[in-house]
Each structure stands twice: as structure tokens, then as C-alpha cells.
Amino acid sequence: MAVHIADPFQLADRLAIVAFGCAVAYVLHLLGRVRVEADEEGLTLVNAVRTHRYSWPEVLDVTLLVGDPWPRIDFTDGRTIGAMGIQGSEKARARQATAELAALIRERGEAREK
């Protein structure tokens, strides 16, 4: 678009269009990389800006309330972090993913039954 823009636009305008396109692509990349990964050692939360890694004993619970954009995960140190990788707008799929994560937390985490 910056190459084929009308003549009244100068080089600075064309560069601004390219910069804006790069900024939009970067934000979309950040939003597209969000995920929740569980493995034998623990849980990895990749949110838009930060990546968090926790061992299973640090994880207490996961909750997804009706209307929430994503589940909240509670930790032993009192923190609660949103798991953006599970989108609440996906209703049934989000409930299923949250239930699977809760089962893993009960099986491997601090909240496990003794």
C-alpha cells in the first residue's frame, strides 16, 4: 500500500504506513502466541507479554466464572494469574480445558488429596 499510494503523500507518509503495519503485526503476534502448556514438571502460561513457568506444587486451583474472558489460576504465594490461552468466549471448549487443567492440578499439584 505504501508503494502504490497517491502522489500527494510523501516519503514520511509512506514510512508511517509501513511502521503502522509493523505495529499491528507485532500486536497480533503477541495475541496469537498465548497458550497454556502442562507437562510432567509443571505449568507454563504464555500470555501476551510475559511467560510464566510454575512447578506443580506451586499451583493451587483454576477457576473460570461465567463471563470471565479467561480462567484464573491461583498459586501458593497468593498470586492469581489469568490464563489467556484458554478463551472464555469459547464456552464449552473453555469449560473442558479448565476442567482438564483442574484435574491435572488435583493429580499433580499442591491441592492433591492425601
Protein Blocks (a to p, Z undefined) as FASTA:
>chain_A
ZZmgcfklcfklmmmmmmmmmmmmmmmmmmmmgccdddfklccdddfkbccdddfklpmb
dcddehiabdcdddfkopacddfklcfklmmmmmmmmmmmmmmmmmmmmmlcZZ
